[in-house]
Amino acid sequence: MGVPERLADRMSMAEQHEYLRARFSRRTMIRGGAVTLGAVAGGVFVPGAGTAEAATPTRTVGRAEAVDGSYVAPFGRHLAYGNDPRTEISVSWQVPVAVRKPFIRIGAHPQDLSRRIAAEVRTLFTPAGVGASGNHTQYYLHAELTHLKPGRTYYYGVGHEGFDPAAPHLLGTLGTFTTAPAHKAPFTFTAFGDEGVSYHGLANNSLLLGQDPAFHLHAGDIAYADPAGQGKTADTGFDSRIWDQFLAQTESVAKSVPWMPAYGNHDMEAWYSPGGYGGEEARWNLPDNGPDKKNLPGVYSFVYGNTAVISLDANDISFEIPANLGISGGTQTKWLERQLKKYRASADVDFIVVFFHHCAYCTSTAHASEGGVRQEWVPLFEKYTVDLVINGHNHQYERTDVIKAGAVAKKLPIGGTAYPEKDGVVYVTAGAAGRSLYAFTAPLSYEGHENEVESVASFINTKDGKVDETVAWSRVRYLDYSFLRVDVKPAPKGRYATLTVRGIAESGERVDHFTVARRAK
């Protein structure tokens, strides 16, 4: 992306960002195409550049402003929860060129879309020389919907001057979403990591829809616009246009199912902001209840029914890929403990699910386990008896036994049940959503093809480099494209509520299943 490798190796993400800002002048960027009025750094969307500009719809200028809006169709719709999934939803989308007066319509019926709300425009400009493409401007639009009713299905349409989704010939462009219920009720969610743009990603998305999930968790490495994934501006393969393809690919699911991402190493794009997340902030509109919205925009939490979900940014504690190591100054881990303590004490929350990118426990030959996660977060997961940890990073499916203090506390065979309050924590690597697959050192072992081994040779990434280890906790190993389905079933007070977790292959076959049970409050 522009910084010579010999320099990038010695620079932090922030230093690389400043290097590129100096190289690509404001004059060069304005010549390249449309810019956003009021934004800093020559028209690139930069979070925190000015509260007033970021909080209100912006106006774009340039040749694209003359385009007739009736010839421009929105694409790439994706939903996300606000801080309260019962009453808040963000709808985001793209347009290929600048449009006038973008908006969203919403209502309880397709024929009643009278509520019209202006959309915020976040313009992201990538100049030629930053990565693989020429000058490329992306227009991301966002509308925050609040004061919704719990457990209700709403119809919505996105548009702009010249393209009104309420017009009879455009009713086919409408989407729907359903808010979280006000009370505990059964529901399903899905999860995976490392999708990118591919036929396998499309296949998994089709299967996701068939699960009828309330929401979907993406455990990092989202689109792979930066294929190197080292958080370096020298990544010459960077191509911002990949995001256009990715959001179009996932729209079949994300237009109706809130798509909740955590950020991985391939999501650090140093050109846009010092921490590498400026591009992500342009594309996503996530809950803002995390510890540091400026440096850690992908850290947040929400509660759906009886289940609390926490998204973390493992780039902050990664020894393996240290581009953002220590970016939070420890605030993320402190925030995590506060959230775990709060949710474990809540009478409304039975289960806590945590998802992030780098694996706490995995035996892949590629990345294996991250020592920073084991050092900083695993003790908290055990202290507050987290019910399920979901990771990506390694492109395969692997599931552990129940782990406590780094060892097997209880074997968890396929079809078994874990009781976190007394047993420990179960970790699932679900990183086979679409990118090329990795490998295991041990034989595969999955439902219908069990091949139990006593130990597996692996390694862990530490601050001093890779350290070999031999582990006994690798229970299920499957090497093909797959995702997670989790069915949540509440229970009366004192009885066991359950999480039923299934690993589902791209073929639709079940490759793993187990249950997590906890006495309901």
Secondary structure, DSSP 8 states (H G I E B T S, - for coil): --S-HHHHTT--HHHHHHHHHHHS-HHHHHHHS-EETT-STTT---TTS-HHHHHS---EESGGGGS-GGG---EEEEEEE-S-TTT-EEEEEEESS--SS-EEEEESBTTB--EEEE-EEEEEEE-TTSSSSSSEEEEEEEEEE-S--TT-EEEEEEEBTTB-TTSGGGGGG-EEEE---SS---EEEEEE----SSHHHHHHHHHHHHT--SEEEEES--S-SSSS-SS-TT-TT--TTHHHHHHHHHHHHHTTS-EEEE--GGG--TTTSTTS-HHHHHH------SS-TTT-TT-EEEEETTEEEEE--GGGG-SSSGGGTTTTTTHHHHHHHHHHHHHHH-TT--EEEEE-SS-SS--BSSS-EEHHHHHHTHHHHHHTT-SEEEE-SSSSEEEE-EEETTEEEE---TT-EE-TTTS-B-EEEE--SSS----BSS--BBTTB----S-EEEEEEETTEEEEEEES-EEEEE-SSEEEEEEEE--STTSEEEEEEEEEETTS-EEEEEEEEEE--
